[in-house]
Amino acid sequence: MLVSCSNLCFNAQTKLNSSDFLRDNKYGCSMKITIYGAGYVGLVTGACLAEIGNDVMIVEINQDRLATLKQSEVPIYEPGLENLFKRNLAAGRLQFTDDAKQGVGHGLLQFIAVGTPPAADGSADLRYVFTVAETIGQYINDYRVIINKSTVSVGTADRVAAIVKQGLAQRQVNIDFDVVSNPEFLKEGAAIDDFMHPDRIIIGAQSEKALQLMQALYAPLNSQGDRLFAMGVRSAELTKYAANALLATKISFMNEIASIAERVGADIESVRQGIGSDPRIGPHFIYPGCGYGGSCFPKDVRALLNTGREFDYEAQILDAVENVNNRQKRVLFDKLHHYYASDLRHKVFAVWGLAFKPNTDDVREASSRVLMESLWQQGARVQAYDPVAMNEIAHIYGQRDDLVLCESAEQALEGADALVIVTEWPQFRAPDFAVIKKQLKAAVIFDGRNLFEPKQLSELGFEYYGIGRGQNRFASNRFGTSRLLNKAKQGEGVTQ
Ligand SMILES: NC(=O)c1ccc[n+]([C@@H]2O[C@H](COP(=O)([O-])OP(=O)(O)OC[C@H]3O[C@@H](n4cnc5c(N)ncnc54)[C@H](O)[C@@H]3O)[C@@H](O)[C@H]2O)c1
């Protein structure tokens, strides 16, 4: 349903001031919006909502981040964000503050987009969400819609409402408000496009008034009227977790099959194409690799597992998804360890790709970190290159002798014992193999993302180890052969 401004004001029968709707623009009505948190989600949401004509204030408590924003700089790497950000700053539709009182006063819509990192027990740590709720309860003076955009456990909207109510009770005032769940589905690296052209807008609302306001806000992004799904609050909260858990399941499933393929001498890439042609399975998200990372899948799978346990339910599939992924994040290290006969001391590895996926500088729970930390424990050294994530890695690990952050992919190769590919950045897909061969001490590539064809690499004179590409992990190592070699050689696709 497309809701116009006048209909909205009439139908909702609210006592909203006309200043809540600043002006009619080409899309319809324009709203005052406050967003708490200037991270990936808060900044993208803020810039995109400003772009469609809204008046957005972002509240950020991290002073370094706020200072960067106030200097008109974007503190994260997200393609397309800088342009959007600067254009809307210049147009006066985007502003930043650390003054939460001002934030509560500003927006009819109050978006909570703060982090929900994993707590020690795997549950979502909701303390930042609850702090924002307390702040709103402290300063709210007029009707507000409080919107959970952060990924939060089922039942969080009720807890946010209880916290705001408690604040009102302490102040002995009675002010109307609604809490809505509107989880975010953007993908880092493609976040602007995802937000502006959503495949779904999930709204969990109990009140018709809040739902109508949300419909009006999103109307410009829902011009066909088929993208917005209104549902109960708990269903909306669970939808976000279910989506991420299913995507993580697809990845872990393919990694499981890749491990079997490796052992039986099958090629997972052939298997992937073979199953992906079935429309019930589909070609998307069935790429094997060295495990999923990032700020969402790992923590969201764990949080959903935890939610199940809180409600006396053991989510066995999710448990397996998590375990397979933890094992898969070690798969490159295991291959190196095996190849070098368990002696990695003084070995040097060129690592291409540090971000948890291409087109982002996010290294939260990245597979590169598991690999590097395991290598360092064994006395190996790393020469790493990533197009945008090196600052993040430098920030986490600081100066250390066993890590060199290189200026180019080629530089990382210099004198290394092998190349290890961890992130599938586009620029790694068509390298100059002659240069790789020349720079490395030995022509050996361990590829955690299956960027190349084993046969072609073999013809170019490389020892090439992908994920699930028919090599048997027990088949050979540099220093000898082992029991399964003959068996594996009878299978297809044995490249070494
Ligand atoms: N990053 C993604 O790709 C993605 C996608 C969908 C959903 N999510 C979810 O969105 C939420 C935010 O994720 P993110 O990646 O943007 O997090 P982030 O860590 O990049 O950013 C969170 C920001 O909130 C700020 N903050 C914390 N407490 C605050 C407060 N009281 N007031 C104002 N600001 C405060 C922090 O300083 C930080 O800058 C999480 O729940 C996440 O699971 C993330």
The ligand as an SDF file (V2000), in Angstrom:
LIG
                    3D

 44 48  0  0  0  0  0  0  0  0999 V2000
   27.2750   -4.6060    9.0500 N   0  0  0  0  0  0  0  0  0  0  0  0
   26.3490   -5.2520    8.3620 C   0  0  0  0  0  0  0  0  0  0  0  0
   26.5690   -5.7120    7.2400 O   0  0  0  0  0  0  0  0  0  0  0  0
   24.9760   -5.4220    8.9390 C   0  0  0  0  0  0  0  0  0  0  0  0
   23.9130   -5.7850    8.0890 C   0  0  0  0  0  0  0  0  0  0  0  0
   22.6450   -5.9400    8.6350 C   0  0  0  0  0  0  0  0  0  0  0  0
   22.4470   -5.7650    9.9990 C   0  0  0  0  0  0  0  0  0  0  0  0
   23.5020   -5.4410   10.8030 N   0  0  0  0  0  0  0  0  0  0  0  0
   23.2420   -5.2260   12.2300 C   0  0  0  0  0  0  0  0  0  0  0  0
   23.1490   -3.8190   12.4430 O   0  0  0  0  0  0  0  0  0  0  0  0
   23.6950   -3.4680   13.7250 C   0  0  0  0  0  0  0  0  0  0  0  0
   24.8120   -2.4640   13.5420 C   0  0  0  0  0  0  0  0  0  0  0  0
   25.8360   -3.0700   12.7870 O   0  0  0  0  0  0  0  0  0  0  0  0
   27.0800   -2.2310   12.2350 P   0  0  0  0  0  0  0  0  0  0  0  0
   27.8890   -3.1750   11.4370 O   0  0  0  0  0  0  0  0  0  0  0  0
   26.5820   -0.9810   11.6310 O   0  0  0  0  0  0  0  0  0  0  0  0
   27.8030   -1.8920   13.6250 O   0  0  0  0  0  0  0  0  0  0  0  0
   29.0830   -0.9450   13.8600 P   0  0  0  0  0  0  0  0  0  0  0  0
   29.8050   -1.5550   14.9900 O   0  0  0  0  0  0  0  0  0  0  0  0
   29.7760   -0.7160   12.5650 O   0  0  0  0  0  0  0  0  0  0  0  0
   28.4520    0.4400   14.3100 O   0  0  0  0  0  0  0  0  0  0  0  0
   27.7570    0.6340   15.5160 C   0  0  0  0  0  0  0  0  0  0  0  0
   27.9600    2.0860   15.9160 C   0  0  0  0  0  0  0  0  0  0  0  0
   27.0830    2.3910   17.0140 O   0  0  0  0  0  0  0  0  0  0  0  0
   27.7700    3.3120   17.8610 C   0  0  0  0  0  0  0  0  0  0  0  0
   27.0880    3.3570   19.1740 N   0  0  0  0  0  0  0  0  0  0  0  0
   27.1400    2.4530   20.1880 C   0  0  0  0  0  0  0  0  0  0  0  0
   26.3650    2.8670   21.2190 N   0  0  0  0  0  0  0  0  0  0  0  0
   25.7960    4.0440   20.8490 C   0  0  0  0  0  0  0  0  0  0  0  0
   24.8990    4.9440   21.4550 C   0  0  0  0  0  0  0  0  0  0  0  0
   24.4130    4.7180   22.6820 N   0  0  0  0  0  0  0  0  0  0  0  0
   24.5220    6.0300   20.7890 N   0  0  0  0  0  0  0  0  0  0  0  0
   24.9920    6.2900   19.5520 C   0  0  0  0  0  0  0  0  0  0  0  0
   25.8710    5.4660   18.9040 N   0  0  0  0  0  0  0  0  0  0  0  0
   26.2600    4.3590   19.5440 C   0  0  0  0  0  0  0  0  0  0  0  0
   29.1790    2.7690   17.8810 C   0  0  0  0  0  0  0  0  0  0  0  0
   30.1090    3.7280   18.3600 O   0  0  0  0  0  0  0  0  0  0  0  0
   29.3770    2.3980   16.4120 C   0  0  0  0  0  0  0  0  0  0  0  0
   29.9030    3.4790   15.6680 O   0  0  0  0  0  0  0  0  0  0  0  0
   24.1430   -4.7890   14.3410 C   0  0  0  0  0  0  0  0  0  0  0  0
   23.0970   -5.2810   15.1280 O   0  0  0  0  0  0  0  0  0  0  0  0
   24.3460   -5.6930   13.1420 C   0  0  0  0  0  0  0  0  0  0  0  0
   24.1870   -7.0470   13.4590 O   0  0  0  0  0  0  0  0  0  0  0  0
   24.7510   -5.2430   10.2980 C   0  0  0  0  0  0  0  0  0  0  0  0
  1  2  1  0
  2  3  2  0
  2  4  1  0
  4  5  1  0
  4 44  2  0
  5  6  2  0
  6  7  1  0
  7  8  2  0
  8  9  1  0
  8 44  1  0
  9 10  1  0
  9 42  1  0
 10 11  1  0
 11 12  1  0
 11 40  1  0
 12 13  1  0
 13 14  1  0
 14 15  2  0
 14 16  1  0
 14 17  1  0
 17 18  1  0
 18 19  2  0
 18 20  1  0
 18 21  1  0
 21 22  1  0
 22 23  1  0
 23 24  1  0
 23 38  1  0
 24 25  1  0
 25 26  1  0
 25 36  1  0
 26 27  1  0
 26 35  1  0
 27 28  2  0
 28 29  1  0
 29 30  1  0
 29 35  2  0
 30 31  1  0
 30 32  2  0
 32 33  1  0
 33 34  2  0
 34 35  1  0
 36 37  1  0
 36 38  1  0
 38 39  1  0
 40 41  1  0
 40 42  1  0
 42 43  1  0
M  CHG  2   8   1  16  -1
M  END
$$$$
